[in-house]
Amino acid sequence: MSFAHEAADFDDLLAIVAKKRRLSLGLVEKDYWVTHTLWALHGLGLEI
């Protein structure tokens, strides 16, 4: 399995989303990592 953050153009992807949604780049990146963390915790069998 590959993840978006492993791609060489991950920063460009974040910038595109931030611009399209009119959000700060930091907010978009934070949301990505929160989502990724929740996914990983779920994969360990934890329920949130």
C-alpha positions as CSV (number, residue, x, y, z in Angstrom):
1,M,0.0,0.0,0.0
2,S,1.3,3.5,-0.8
3,F,0.3,6.7,0.9
4,A,0.0,10.2,-0.5
5,H,2.7,11.5,1.9
6,E,5.2,9.1,0.3
7,A,4.8,10.7,-3.1
8,A,7.5,13.1,-4.3
9,D,4.9,15.7,-5.1
10,F,3.0,15.5,-1.8
11,D,3.7,19.2,-1.0
12,D,2.3,20.2,-4.4
13,L,-0.8,18.1,-3.7
14,L,-1.3,19.9,-0.4
15,A,-0.9,23.2,-2.0
16,I,-3.5,22.4,-4.7
17,V,-6.0,21.4,-2.2
18,A,-5.3,24.4,0.0
19,K,-5.7,26.8,-2.9
20,K,-8.8,25.1,-4.3
21,R,-10.6,25.1,-0.9
22,R,-9.2,28.5,0.2
23,L,-7.6,27.0,3.3
24,S,-4.2,27.5,4.8
25,L,-1.6,25.0,3.8
26,G,-0.9,24.1,7.4
27,L,-4.6,23.3,8.0
28,V,-4.7,21.0,5.0
29,E,-1.5,19.2,6.1
30,K,-2.8,18.9,9.7
31,D,-6.1,17.4,8.5
32,Y,-4.2,14.9,6.4
33,W,-2.1,13.7,9.3
34,V,-5.0,13.5,11.7
35,T,-6.9,11.4,9.2
36,H,-3.9,9.2,8.6
37,T,-3.3,8.7,12.3
38,L,-7.0,7.8,12.9
39,W,-6.8,5.3,10.0
40,A,-3.6,3.8,11.5
41,L,-5.2,3.5,15.0
42,H,-8.2,1.8,13.4
43,G,-5.9,-0.6,11.7
44,L,-4.5,-1.6,15.1
45,G,-8.0,-2.5,16.2
46,L,-8.7,0.5,18.3
47,E,-12.1,2.0,18.2
48,I,-12.5,5.8,18.5
